[in-house]
Amino acid sequence: MKFGSIVVDGREIVIVQTGKHQAVPMASLYSLAGLGDAPATMQALIGAANDELERARLALHDSVNRLTPLLDTRTLNWLP
């Protein structure tokens, strides 16, 4: 699983890579999986450590096939 941060409408969004040049917002995955709020920033994700990574794996497994549209990672405004 690869994570990253992008800027959308002036705010940070944490995304998860789902395939070559494809990603989805973590918040969308968590919402579809019924897992509550996703970490709002990469720092929050890192700070939550392994427990949050396990939730992210569960959300990705449960939800990724129901998400449309996927983000094209070649066109995103990445945060450093």
LUMDRENRO-103433 format. One record per atom (N, C-alpha, C): atom name; residue in one letter; x, y, z. Coordinates in steps of 0.2 Angstrom, whole numbers, plus 2048, in hexadecimal, padded with zeros to 3 digits. Layout:
REM LUMDRENRO-103433
("CA"; "a"; (X; Y; Z)) ...
***
This chain:
REM LUMDRENRO-103433
("N"; "m"; (804; 7FA; 800)) ("CA"; "m"; (800; 800; 800)) ("C"; "m"; (804; 806; 800)) ("N"; "k"; (803; 80B; 7FC)) ("CA"; "k"; (807; 811; 7FB)) ("C"; "k"; (802; 817; 7FD)) ("N"; "f"; (804; 81B; 801)) ("CA"; "f"; (800; 821; 803)) ("C"; "f"; (803; 827; 801)) ("N"; "g"; (800; 82D; 800)) ("CA"; "g"; (802; 833; 7FE)) ("C"; "g"; (7FD; 839; 800)) ("N"; "s"; (800; 83F; 800)) ("CA"; "s"; (7FB; 844; 801)) ("C"; "s"; (7FB; 849; 7FB)) ("N"; "i"; (7F5; 84B; 7F9)) ("CA"; "i"; (7F4; 850; 7F4)) ("C"; "i"; (7F0; 856; 7F6)) ("N"; "v"; (7F0; 85B; 7F2)) ("CA"; "v"; (7EC; 861; 7F4)) ("C"; "v"; (7E6; 861; 7EF)) ("N"; "v"; (7E0; 862; 7F2)) ("CA"; "v"; (7DA; 862; 7EE)) ("C"; "v"; (7D6; 868; 7F1)) ("N"; "d"; (7D5; 86D; 7ED)) ("CA"; "d"; (7D2; 873; 7EF)) ("C"; "d"; (7D5; 876; 7F6)) ("N"; "g"; (7DB; 876; 7F6)) ("CA"; "g"; (7DF; 87A; 7FB)) ("C"; "g"; (7E0; 876; 802)) ("N"; "r"; (7DD; 86F; 802)) ("CA"; "r"; (7DE; 86B; 808)) ("C"; "r"; (7E2; 865; 806)) ("N"; "e"; (7E5; 862; 80B)) ("CA"; "e"; (7E9; 85C; 80B)) ("C"; "e"; (7E4; 856; 80B)) ("N"; "i"; (7E5; 851; 806)) ("CA"; "i"; (7E1; 84B; 806)) ("C"; "i"; (7E6; 845; 806)) ("N"; "v"; (7E5; 840; 80A)) ("CA"; "v"; (7E9; 83A; 80A)) ("C"; "v"; (7E6; 835; 805)) ("N"; "i"; (7EA; 833; 801)) ("CA"; "i"; (7E8; 82E; 7FC)) ("C"; "i"; (7EC; 827; 7FD)) ("N"; "v"; (7E9; 822; 7FA)) ("CA"; "v"; (7EC; 81B; 7FA)) ("C"; "v"; (7EC; 819; 7F2)) ("N"; "q"; (7F2; 817; 7F0)) ("CA"; "q"; (7F3; 814; 7EA)) ("C"; "q"; (7EF; 80E; 7E9)) ("N"; "t"; (7EB; 80D; 7E3)) ("CA"; "t"; (7E7; 807; 7E2)) ("C"; "t"; (7EA; 803; 7DC)) ("N"; "g"; (7EE; 806; 7D8)) ("CA"; "g"; (7F0; 803; 7D2)) ("C"; "g"; (7F5; 808; 7CF)) ("N"; "k"; (7F8; 805; 7C9)) ("CA"; "k"; (7FC; 80A; 7C5)) ("C"; "k"; (7F9; 810; 7C3)) ("N"; "h"; (7FB; 816; 7C6)) ("CA"; "h"; (7F9; 81C; 7C4)) ("C"; "h"; (7F1; 81D; 7C7)) ("N"; "q"; (7EF; 819; 7CC)) ("CA"; "q"; (7E9; 81A; 7CF)) ("C"; "q"; (7E9; 81B; 7D6)) ("N"; "a"; (7E5; 81F; 7D9)) ("CA"; "a"; (7E5; 820; 7E0)) ("C"; "a"; (7DE; 822; 7E2)) ("N"; "v"; (7DC; 821; 7E9)) ("CA"; "v"; (7D6; 823; 7EB)) ("C"; "v"; (7D7; 827; 7F2)) ("N"; "p"; (7D2; 82C; 7F3)) ("CA"; "p"; (7D3; 82F; 7FA)) ("C"; "p"; (7D2; 82A; 800)) ("N"; "m"; (7D6; 82A; 805)) ("CA"; "m"; (7D5; 826; 80A)) ("C"; "m"; (7CE; 827; 80E)) ("N"; "a"; (7CC; 82D; 80E)) ("CA"; "a"; (7C5; 82F; 811)) ("C"; "a"; (7BF; 82B; 80D)) ("N"; "s"; (7C0; 82A; 807)) ("CA"; "s"; (7BB; 827; 803)) ("C"; "s"; (7BB; 81F; 805)) ("N"; "l"; (7C1; 81C; 805)) ("CA"; "l"; (7C2; 815; 807)) ("C"; "l"; (7BF; 814; 80E)) ("N"; "y"; (7C0; 818; 813)) ("CA"; "y"; (7BE; 817; 81A)) ("C"; "y"; (7B6; 818; 81A)) ("N"; "s"; (7B4; 81D; 816)) ("CA"; "s"; (7AC; 81E; 816)) ("C"; "s"; (7A9; 818; 813)) ("N"; "l"; (7AB; 815; 80E)) ("CA"; "l"; (7A8; 80F; 80B)) ("C"; "l"; (7A8; 809; 80F)) ("N"; "a"; (7AE; 808; 813)) ("CA"; "a"; (7AF; 803; 817)) ("C"; "a"; (7AC; 804; 81E)) ("N"; "g"; (7A9; 809; 81F)) ("CA"; "g"; (7A5; 80B; 826)) ("C"; "g"; (7AA; 80B; 82B)) ("N"; "l"; (7B0; 80E; 82A)) ("CA"; "l"; (7B5; 80E; 82F)) ("C"; "l"; (7B6; 815; 833)) ("N"; "g"; (7B2; 819; 831)) ("CA"; "g"; (7B2; 820; 834)) ("C"; "g"; (7B7; 824; 831)) ("N"; "d"; (7BA; 829; 835)) ("CA"; "d"; (7BE; 82E; 832)) ("C"; "d"; (7C5; 82B; 830)) ("N"; "a"; (7C8; 82D; 82A)) ("CA"; "a"; (7CF; 82B; 828)) ("C"; "a"; (7D3; 830; 82B)) ("N"; "p"; (7DA; 82F; 82B)) ("CA"; "p"; (7DF; 834; 82D)) ("C"; "p"; (7DE; 83A; 828)) ("N"; "a"; (7DE; 840; 82B)) ("CA"; "a"; (7DE; 846; 827)) ("C"; "a"; (7E4; 848; 824)) ("N"; "t"; (7EA; 845; 826)) ("CA"; "t"; (7F0; 847; 824)) ("C"; "t"; (7F5; 841; 824)) ("N"; "m"; (7FB; 842; 820)) ("CA"; "m"; (800; 83C; 821)) ("C"; "m"; (802; 83C; 828)) ("N"; "q"; (803; 842; 82B)) ("CA"; "q"; (806; 842; 832)) ("C"; "q"; (801; 83E; 836)) ("N"; "a"; (7FB; 83F; 836)) ("CA"; "a"; (7F6; 83B; 83A)) ("C"; "a"; (7F6; 833; 838)) ("N"; "l"; (7F7; 832; 832)) ("CA"; "l"; (7F8; 82B; 830)) ("C"; "l"; (7FE; 827; 833)) ("N"; "i"; (804; 82B; 833)) ("CA"; "i"; (80A; 828; 835)) ("C"; "i"; (809; 828; 83D)) ("N"; "g"; (806; 82D; 840)) ("CA"; "g"; (806; 82D; 847)) ("C"; "g"; (802; 828; 84A)) ("N"; "a"; (7FD; 825; 846)) ("CA"; "a"; (7F8; 820; 849)) ("C"; "a"; (7FB; 819; 848)) ("N"; "a"; (801; 819; 844)) ("CA"; "a"; (805; 813; 844)) ("C"; "a"; (801; 80D; 841)) ("N"; "n"; (803; 807; 843)) ("CA"; "n"; (800; 800; 841)) ("C"; "n"; (7F9; 7FF; 841)) ("N"; "d"; (7F6; 802; 846)) ("CA"; "d"; (7EE; 801; 847)) ("C"; "d"; (7EB; 804; 841)) ("N"; "e"; (7ED; 80A; 83F)) ("CA"; "e"; (7EA; 80E; 839)) ("C"; "e"; (7EC; 80B; 833)) ("N"; "l"; (7F2; 808; 832)) ("CA"; "l"; (7F3; 804; 82C)) ("C"; "l"; (7EF; 7FE; 82B)) ("N"; "e"; (7ED; 7FB; 830)) ("CA"; "e"; (7E9; 7F5; 830)) ("C"; "e"; (7E2; 7F7; 82E)) ("N"; "r"; (7DF; 7FD; 831)) ("CA"; "r"; (7D9; 800; 82E)) ("C"; "r"; (7D9; 802; 827)) ("N"; "a"; (7DF; 804; 825)) ("CA"; "a"; (7DF; 806; 81E)) ("C"; "a"; (7DF; 800; 819)) ("N"; "r"; (7E2; 7FB; 81B)) ("CA"; "r"; (7E2; 7F5; 817)) ("C"; "r"; (7DB; 7F2; 817)) ("N"; "l"; (7D8; 7F2; 81C)) ("CA"; "l"; (7D1; 7F0; 81D)) ("C"; "l"; (7CC; 7F4; 818)) ("N"; "a"; (7CD; 7FA; 819)) ("CA"; "a"; (7C9; 7FF; 814)) ("C"; "a"; (7CB; 7FE; 80D)) ("N"; "l"; (7D1; 7FD; 80B)) ("CA"; "l"; (7D3; 7FC; 804)) ("C"; "l"; (7D0; 7F6; 802)) ("N"; "h"; (7D1; 7F0; 805)) ("CA"; "h"; (7CE; 7EA; 803)) ("C"; "h"; (7C7; 7EA; 803)) ("N"; "d"; (7C3; 7ED; 807)) ("CA"; "d"; (7BC; 7ED; 807)) ("C"; "d"; (7B9; 7F2; 802)) ("N"; "s"; (7BC; 7F7; 800)) ("CA"; "s"; (7B9; 7FD; 7FC)) ("C"; "s"; (7BC; 7FE; 7F5)) ("N"; "v"; (7C2; 7FC; 7F4)) ("CA"; "v"; (7C5; 7FF; 7EE)) ("C"; "v"; (7C1; 7FD; 7E7)) ("N"; "n"; (7BE; 7F7; 7E7)) ("CA"; "n"; (7BA; 7F6; 7E1)) ("C"; "n"; (7B4; 7FA; 7E0)) ("N"; "r"; (7B1; 7FD; 7E5)) ("CA"; "r"; (7AB; 801; 7E5)) ("C"; "r"; (7AC; 808; 7E4)) ("N"; "l"; (7B3; 80A; 7E3)) ("CA"; "l"; (7B4; 811; 7E2)) ("C"; "l"; (7B5; 813; 7DB)) ("N"; "t"; (7B1; 819; 7D9)) ("CA"; "t"; (7B2; 81C; 7D3)) ("C"; "t"; (7B1; 823; 7D4)) ("N"; "p"; (7B4; 827; 7D0)) ("CA"; "p"; (7BA; 826; 7CC)) ("C"; "p"; (7C1; 826; 7D0)) ("N"; "l"; (7C6; 822; 7CE)) ("CA"; "l"; (7CC; 822; 7D1)) ("C"; "l"; (7D0; 828; 7CF)) ("N"; "l"; (7D5; 82A; 7D3)) ("CA"; "l"; (7D9; 830; 7D1)) ("C"; "l"; (7DF; 82E; 7CD)) ("N"; "d"; (7E1; 832; 7C8)) ("CA"; "d"; (7E7; 830; 7C4)) ("C"; "d"; (7ED; 834; 7C7)) ("N"; "t"; (7F1; 830; 7CA)) ("CA"; "t"; (7F7; 832; 7CE)) ("C"; "t"; (7FB; 837; 7CA)) ("N"; "r"; (7FB; 836; 7C3)) ("CA"; "r"; (7FF; 83A; 7BF)) ("C"; "r"; (7FD; 842; 7BF)) ("N"; "t"; (7F7; 843; 7C1)) ("CA"; "t"; (7F4; 84A; 7C0)) ("C"; "t"; (7F3; 84D; 7C7)) ("N"; "l"; (7F6; 84A; 7CC)) ("CA"; "l"; (7F4; 84D; 7D3)) ("C"; "l"; (7F9; 852; 7D5)) ("N"; "n"; (7F7; 856; 7DA)) ("CA"; "n"; (7FC; 85C; 7DD)) ("C"; "n"; (7FE; 859; 7E3)) ("N"; "w"; (804; 855; 7E3)) ("CA"; "w"; (807; 852; 7E9)) ("C"; "w"; (80A; 857; 7EE)) ("N"; "l"; (809; 855; 7F4)) ("CA"; "l"; (80D; 858; 7FA)) ("C"; "l"; (814; 855; 7FB)) ("N"; "p"; (819; 859; 7FC)) ("CA"; "p"; (81F; 856; 7FE)) ("C"; "p"; (81F; 851; 804)) 
***
